[in-house]
Amino acid sequence: MQSSALFLMSCQNALAKKKGKPAVWPLVPIYDVSVYCDLGLEPSWVLKQVQFLQRCGESCGVPLVVLKSPLYQDFIKNFGERRAISIPWWTLKEDGHKSTMPRNCTIDYKVNVIAKYVRWHLLGYRKYQRLREADLKGHEMHMGFGAEETRRCKENPNPLFINKFPLVEMGLKRADNYAYIKDVWGLSTRASACTFCPYHRNYFFQFLKENEPEQFAHVVHIDELLRDKTPKPPMDSDLFISRSRKRLVDLCPADCNDAEYFDYHGQQIWNGF
């Protein structure tokens, strides 16, 4: 939802430029390229939103590239067999101690994938070639973080990029971005995240169970892997997808009464998490 708003603002600016008018969103450039990383298992609405954005980008001259990034496939293949990517699973020890795993999935399967695409495919570097002086912090990477996510706004460790957060600078929150996309472009949007992301509320899993049973079955399979296999290296905690630290099939209606909503013209809109 947030990144979609940023992309569509760029499209709106591109249309304004074609008509010889000033930018509608001065803090948002006409992007050279926007990138969506397909992580292998996301709700059906995500693909529909990406396809909508691609059509808008094609008509406005703002390219959107889809990169395959096999987070889901790699986890299914590797967990319990060899070291797997660290996803922020909820943990629980026998003594009741609760914690979370480190979160490396975004860096490894989004940020680094995009960085490699820019370096090898857009800038034309060869393997082991050193960066040109002009490319050192010479490129802006705009992130679709809303104003409520300022804690996530950090410097980019990659020597190519300077991070920018236009939505934060404009003070636009998730509800504002939803309203912009709906009112200007006619699209109802929800958040984009892997279906097995531990940051989902329990309501999300109930929604999948009732509306996307095939997706729910895939997530339950991952939950069963967490239950039945020992991670490498071994841990002294049980791992869970649900923040309630229950298996998904054991969640009850009371557990799932935790959906997050925001107001849109007097309607309560579920944010997709």
N, C-alpha and C positions, 0 to 999 in steps of 0.2 A: 504493500500500500504506500509506504513512504517513498521508496525508490521509484515506484510507478509515477507518483506525483512529480518527482523531480524530473523524470524523463519527459513527461507530458508538458511540463513547463518549458523545457527546452524545445519541444515540438511547437508549442505556442509562440515562442520567440522566433523560431525559424519561419513560421507562417507570417508573423508580423514583418520580419525583414523582407520577405518576398513582396510584401505590399508597400514597402518603403516606410514602414511605421517603426517607432522605437520599441525596444524590448518591453514586454509586459512584465517580465521578471528580471530586473537588472542584475541580480546576483547569480543568475543561472545562465551560463553560456550555451551556445549551440554546440552540443558535444560532438567531438570527432568520432567517438564510438561509445556506446553503452554496452555493458556485458551482463548477461544473466548466466549463472552457473546452475546447470541442471544436475542436482545431486542424486537423482535416481528414484526417489520416493517422496513425492509431495502431493498434497490434496489436488483433486481435479480442477479446482478453481484457479490454481496457479498457472497451469498450462493455458487455460482460456484467457487469463490476464496477459500472459506473455504474447500470445498470438494477437490479441488486441493491440498491444504496444508495438509489435512488429509492423502491423498494418499502418498504424499512425506514423511510425518512423519512416516507413517507405514513402508515404505520401508527403511527408514534411522534409525529407532529406536528412533525417537523424538516424543513423544506422544502429540497430540493436543486434548484437551477436550472441548466440547461444552456445556455450561451451559445455561439453559433457565432462562432468566431474564425479567420478564413481564412488562417492562416499558410502552409499548404501551397499553397493556390490562388494566393495573392499571390506566393509565391516562383516557382512555375512560370510565372506570367504575366510577372513583372518581371525575373528574372535574365537578365543580358546585354542587356536592352533599356533599362533605366533603373535607378536606384539601388534595390536590394532590401534587405530586412531583413538585418541582420548576424547570422548564425548562426555559432557557434564552430567553423567548419571547421578541420581540420588543414591546415597549409600547409607547402610545401616549395619552396625556391628552387633554381635551377640549381647553386649552389655548395654545396648540401646543408644550408643553414640551415633549421631547423625552428621553427615557431611555431604559433599559433592565431589565428583571427579573434576580435574582440570578441563578447561574448554580449549581444545586445539583445532576443532573441526573447521571453524570459520577461517582461521589463518591458513590451514593446510589445503582446504578444499574450495576456498573462495578467493581469498586475497592472493595467495601464492599462485594459484591457477591463472588469475587475471594478470598478475605481474609477468608470468612466463609468456603469456599470449602477447602482451604488449612488447616485451623485450625481443622475442624471437620472430613474431609474425608482423608486428606493426613497425618496429624500429629496425628490423633486419639484422640483429646481432647473430653472430655465429658462436658456437660452443667455445667457452673459455675466453672469448673476446672481452677485453676490459671496456668499461663504459666510457663513452666520449665525455669530455668535460661539459659540453652543452647539455647532456642528458642528466647530469647529477642534480637531483631535485629540480629537474626541468619540466616536469609534467604534473598536472593537477589530477588527483583522483577524488571525485566528488562522491560522497557517501550519503545515502538516503536515510539519515538519522533524523528523527523528529526532535522538537524542543524538549520533550520529556526524557530524551536519551543523552543528555549532555555528558553523563558519566562515561559514555562510550567514545567520546570524541578525543582521540589521541593522535600523536604524531605517527606518521608511517615509517616503520623501520627500514623499508626498502629504499635504497639510495636513489631510485628513479623518481619517487613520488612525494608530493606535498598533499596532505589530506585537506579537503575543504568540506564544510557542512552547511550548505546554503539554507536548508530548512531550519536548522538551529539558529542561524543568524537572523532569519526572518521571524523567528518565534512561532513557527507553525507546528502544532501538535498533530497526533494521528487523526483526531476528529476533523481538524482543519483540512488535512490532506485528503481524507475521504470525501469531504464536502466539495473540495475543488474538483476532484476527478468525476464525481457524480454530477455536479451542476454544470461543468464546462464540457465534459466528454461523454456523459451519459452512462458511465460504467460503475457498477457497484463492485467494490474491491474488498478483499480480506488479506490478512497478513500472509506472507510467504515464509514457510519453514518446513523442514523435513517432517513427515508424519510421526516419526519416532523421536522428535526433539523433546528432551526432558523439560523444557521451559513451557510446554503447553500446559494449560489448565486441564483438569480431569474432564471438564465438559467437552473439550475437543475430542477426546477418545470416545465419549458417549455419542457425539455427533457422527464420528466415523462409523461406529458400530451400527447406527440407525440408518445412515445415508450412503456410506461407502464401505460396504462389508468386505470387499476384496482388499481394500487398503487396510482396514482394521485387522484382517487376518495376517497381513504382512507384519504389522506392528506387534501383534500378539506373538508371532514367531520370534521376533527379536527379543521380546520380553522373556520368552522361554529359553532363548540362548543365554541371556543374562542369569537366569535361574539355574540352568543345567550345566553350563560350561564354566570352567575356571579360567579367568583371564590370565594372560601372560604379560608381565610377571604376575604371580599369584597375589591376591589381596585377602585381607581378613574381614572384609565387609561384603554383604549382599548388595547387588546392584539393581536399581529399579528405573523404569521410565517415568512412572507416576510420582509426582511430588508427595503423594500420600504414603509412598513406600509400600504400596500394595501391588500385587500383580494386576494387570489390566482387567483380566476376567473376574477378579474379585472386587472390583470397584462397585459400590452400591449407589443408588440415586442420591443419597445425602452427600457422598464424596464428590459428585459431579455437579453440584449446585454452586459452581464457582466461576461461571462465565464472566468475562469482562466486557462491558458495554460502554458505549459513549452516545451522546445525544446528537441526532441529526434531524433538525426541523421537527422536534417533538417526538421523534421515533428513537427507540433504543436499538442501536446497531451493535451486533457482536463483532469484535475486532478480528476474529479468526484464530486467536490463541486459546 
